[in-house]
Amino acid sequence: MLELKNIKKSFDGKIILDNISLTIGDGEIISILGPSGSGKTTLLNLILGITDIDSGRLIYNGKDLTRVPMEKRGFNIVFQDYALFPNLNAYQNITYGLKNKPGISTQEEVEDLIRLLNLEEHLEKNIEQLSGGQKQRVALARTMVMKPEILLMDEPLSALDGVIKESIKERIKTIAREFHLTTIIVTHDPEEALTLSDRVLIINKGKISQFGKPEEIINKPENSFIKEFILNQLEIKKSNIFTLFQRNGTIKKEVSSEAAV
Ligand SMILES: Nc1ncnc2c1ncn2[C@@H]1O[C@H](COP(=O)(O)OP(=O)(O)OP(=O)(O)O)[C@@H](O)[C@H]1O
């Protein structure tokens, strides 16, 4: 269990995160959702340990990690740009971390992960020969072989589109379930957050706006920010799709106008 207690962070005298308190259960998939500049990445970095917490406490399974350095927390991150080594092939990237911590994953476990992420055919390829989705899977495998206590992901789907996005989303869910791995994902996309996670943490201007299951957020939005910003975005998306369908003549007029309201 990961507990955040009254966490505060300022940069240059400006409060970025204000009194963040929440508890995340083992094996939960959590999305941190909010507009640009709301403090999502800062919160992820505080949990990871690359940014210091000003005040408040971070507790993992009863142990106070607030001042514990990043490398001793046992959490690991998949960065938005994947941060793969361009001079190494896919397999060398996946197993890179094992050089410093040999034996953390057995050969069999590495192979299982490669299979789970469907990377068998791509192991010999250089990084520039991989598609965005393949790079994302290599980055995920590289992080997973290190058996993180908690998996952190910063905008893992933002560089992907359509079918690839859906397939990576499913793989993240599979990995989290299979390994009973607490997974915390930053996103600015409500649809992504609501379809990927067990619970969604919505932050606005550094404060928690709502923290709940996707159905609670949809059915019981707690304040006007959730209603106006988050649900509005979903409505706009829906209505854009229907407008496009209507323009293409691929949907009946009466259905589209009802759904677009
Ligand atoms: N190292 C830093 N020094 C000074 N200000 C910072 C630093 N890191 C972040 N900030 C500021 O903190 C605020 C929150 O940034 P953060 O990156 O956490 O937001 P975000 O919600 O992840 O935004 P985005 O969706 O645009 O990535 C921003 O105003 C940003 O300029």
Ligand as a Chemical Component Dictionary entry (heavy atoms), coordinates in Angstrom:
data_LIG
# 
_chem_comp.id                   LIG 
_chem_comp.type                 NON-POLYMER 
_chem_comp.pdbx_formal_charge   0 
_chem_comp.three_letter_code    LIG 
# 
loop_
_chem_comp_atom.comp_id 
_chem_comp_atom.atom_id 
_chem_comp_atom.alt_atom_id 
_chem_comp_atom.type_symbol 
_chem_comp_atom.charge 
_chem_comp_atom.model_Cartn_x 
_chem_comp_atom.model_Cartn_y 
_chem_comp_atom.model_Cartn_z 
_chem_comp_atom.pdbx_ordinal 
LIG N1  N1  N 0 11.882 21.781 -11.977 1  
LIG C1  C1  C 0 10.972 22.749 -12.031 2  
LIG N2  N2  N 0 11.293 24.026 -11.721 3  
LIG C2  C2  C 0 10.368 25.009 -11.741 4  
LIG N3  N3  N 0 9.070  24.814 -12.076 5  
LIG C3  C3  C 0 8.680  23.575 -12.386 6  
LIG C4  C4  C 0 9.602  22.476 -12.392 7  
LIG N4  N4  N 0 8.917  21.354 -12.739 8  
LIG C5  C5  C 0 7.645  21.724 -12.960 9  
LIG N5  N5  N 0 7.497  23.065 -12.745 10 
LIG C6  C6  C 0 6.243  23.806 -12.864 11 
LIG O1  O1  O 0 5.278  23.121 -12.116 12 
LIG C7  C7  C 0 3.996  23.174 -12.748 13 
LIG C8  C8  C 0 3.448  21.778 -12.905 14 
LIG O2  O2  O 0 4.265  21.066 -13.818 15 
LIG P1  P1  P 0 4.011  19.545 -14.185 16 
LIG O3  O3  O 0 5.032  19.162 -15.204 17 
LIG O4  O4  O 0 3.940  18.752 -12.948 18 
LIG O5  O5  O 0 2.564  19.626 -14.825 19 
LIG P2  P2  P 0 1.770  18.563 -15.689 20 
LIG O6  O6  O 0 0.403  18.515 -15.141 21 
LIG O7  O7  O 0 2.533  17.284 -15.751 22 
LIG O8  O8  O 0 1.755  19.276 -17.107 23 
LIG P3  P3  P 0 1.796  18.693 -18.623 24 
LIG O9  O9  O 0 0.533  17.930 -18.840 25 
LIG O10 O10 O 0 1.867  19.925 -19.448 26 
LIG O11 O11 O 0 3.032  17.830 -18.716 27 
LIG C9  C9  C 0 4.214  23.923 -14.046 28 
LIG O12 O12 O 0 3.812  25.260 -13.875 29 
LIG C10 C10 C 0 5.707  23.832 -14.289 30 
LIG O13 O13 O 0 6.179  24.944 -14.990 31 
# 
loop_
_chem_comp_bond.comp_id 
_chem_comp_bond.atom_id_1 
_chem_comp_bond.atom_id_2 
_chem_comp_bond.value_order 
_chem_comp_bond.pdbx_ordinal 
LIG N1  C1  SING 1  
LIG C1  N2  SING 2  
LIG C1  C4  DOUB 3  
LIG N2  C2  DOUB 4  
LIG C2  N3  SING 5  
LIG N3  C3  DOUB 6  
LIG C3  C4  SING 7  
LIG C3  N5  SING 8  
LIG C4  N4  SING 9  
LIG N4  C5  DOUB 10 
LIG C5  N5  SING 11 
LIG N5  C6  SING 12 
LIG C6  O1  SING 13 
LIG C6  C10 SING 14 
LIG O1  C7  SING 15 
LIG C7  C8  SING 16 
LIG C7  C9  SING 17 
LIG C8  O2  SING 18 
LIG O2  P1  SING 19 
LIG P1  O3  DOUB 20 
LIG P1  O4  SING 21 
LIG P1  O5  SING 22 
LIG O5  P2  SING 23 
LIG P2  O6  DOUB 24 
LIG P2  O7  SING 25 
LIG P2  O8  SING 26 
LIG O8  P3  SING 27 
LIG P3  O9  DOUB 28 
LIG P3  O10 SING 29 
LIG P3  O11 SING 30 
LIG C9  O12 SING 31 
LIG C9  C10 SING 32 
LIG C10 O13 SING 33 
# 
